[in-house]
Amino acid sequence: GMEAISKMDIRQSAKKVRHVLDVVKNAKVNDALTKLSFTNKKAAQIIHKTISSALANLMQAEETFDVDKLYIKNAYVDQGPTMKRFRPAAMGRAMRILKRTSQLTIVISDDRK
């Protein structure tokens, strides 16, 4: 079978991304893209983009393939580096904000085991 991988760095916490990712795990690529385009979450757009990008990678690698056979073989997100920022709070205090990032990896494949 054939496989394609796509990775993306995301300015959102892994937890939030994982929430949406669970919806499409092991789904067919077509179904996943449809579902994501109706999911009103920031992460959904990013995951959609990453899957599309994996598709594009596959198109460059293979001349012929059946898009209906493709499914999401592997999809995971890892917590990336956290940027620490301060924001002013009442009475001259400063509050720390953690701007979390994450790394998304998606593997699409056509070999159903």
C-alpha positions as CSV (number, residue, x, y, z in Angstrom):
1,G,0.0,0.0,0.0
2,M,0.9,3.6,0.0
3,E,1.2,6.2,2.7
4,A,1.7,9.9,3.1
5,I,2.5,11.9,6.1
6,S,1.9,15.5,6.9
7,K,3.0,17.5,10.0
8,M,1.9,20.8,11.2
9,D,2.8,23.1,14.1
10,I,-0.2,24.6,15.8
11,R,-0.7,27.6,18.1
12,Q,-3.2,25.7,20.2
13,S,-3.0,23.3,23.1
14,A,-2.7,19.6,22.3
15,K,-5.7,18.9,24.5
16,K,-8.0,21.0,22.4
17,V,-6.7,19.6,19.1
18,R,-6.9,16.1,20.4
19,H,-10.6,16.6,21.2
20,V,-11.3,17.2,17.5
21,L,-8.8,14.7,16.3
22,D,-10.7,11.9,18.0
23,V,-13.6,12.5,15.7
24,V,-11.7,11.5,12.6
25,K,-9.2,8.9,13.9
26,N,-9.3,5.8,11.6
27,A,-12.0,7.4,9.5
28,K,-11.9,7.4,5.7
29,V,-10.2,10.5,4.4
30,N,-13.3,11.7,2.5
31,D,-15.5,11.3,5.6
32,A,-13.0,13.0,7.8
33,L,-12.7,16.0,5.5
34,T,-16.5,16.3,5.3
35,K,-16.9,16.0,9.1
36,L,-14.2,18.6,9.8
37,S,-15.6,21.1,7.4
38,F,-18.8,21.1,9.5
39,T,-17.0,21.2,12.8
40,N,-16.9,24.7,14.1
41,K,-13.6,24.6,15.9
42,K,-10.3,26.2,15.3
43,A,-8.5,22.9,15.5
44,A,-10.9,21.4,12.9
45,Q,-9.6,23.8,10.2
46,I,-6.0,23.0,11.0
47,I,-6.6,19.2,10.9
48,H,-8.5,19.6,7.7
49,K,-5.5,21.5,6.2
50,T,-3.1,18.8,7.4
51,I,-5.1,16.0,5.9
52,S,-5.4,17.9,2.6
53,S,-1.6,18.4,2.7
54,A,-1.0,14.7,3.3
55,L,-3.3,14.0,0.3
56,A,-1.3,16.4,-1.8
57,N,1.9,14.7,-0.8
58,L,0.5,11.4,-1.9
59,M,-0.6,12.8,-5.2
60,Q,3.0,13.8,-5.9
61,A,4.3,10.4,-4.9
62,E,1.8,8.2,-6.8
63,E,0.3,8.5,-10.2
64,T,-2.8,6.4,-9.5
65,F,-4.7,5.9,-6.3
66,D,-8.2,5.5,-5.2
67,V,-9.2,8.3,-2.8
68,D,-12.1,6.3,-1.5
69,K,-9.7,3.6,-0.2
70,L,-7.7,6.1,1.8
71,Y,-8.1,6.3,5.5
72,I,-6.4,8.0,8.4
73,K,-4.0,5.4,9.6
74,N,-2.4,7.4,12.3
75,A,-3.2,10.8,13.8
76,Y,-1.6,12.2,16.9
77,V,-0.7,15.5,18.5
78,D,2.1,16.2,20.8
79,Q,2.4,19.2,23.1
80,G,5.0,21.5,21.7
81,P,7.0,24.3,23.4
82,T,4.9,26.6,25.6
83,M,5.5,30.4,25.3
84,K,5.1,32.2,28.5
85,R,3.6,35.7,28.4
86,F,2.6,38.2,31.0
87,R,-0.6,40.2,31.0
88,P,-1.4,43.0,33.4
89,A,-3.9,42.3,36.1
90,A,-5.7,44.4,38.7
91,M,-3.7,46.4,41.3
92,G,-0.4,46.4,39.3
93,R,0.0,42.7,39.3
94,A,1.0,40.6,36.4
95,M,-0.6,37.3,35.4
96,R,1.3,34.6,33.6
97,I,-0.4,33.2,30.5
98,L,0.8,30.0,28.9
99,K,0.5,30.1,25.1
100,R,0.6,26.4,24.4
101,T,1.6,25.0,21.1
102,S,1.3,21.5,19.7
103,Q,2.6,19.4,16.8
104,L,0.1,17.5,14.7
105,T,1.1,14.4,12.6
106,I,-1.3,12.7,10.2
107,V,-0.6,9.6,8.2
108,I,-3.0,8.5,5.5
109,S,-2.8,5.1,3.9
110,D,-4.7,2.7,1.7
111,D,-3.8,-0.6,3.2
112,R,-6.6,-1.8,5.3
113,K,-5.1,-4.6,7.4
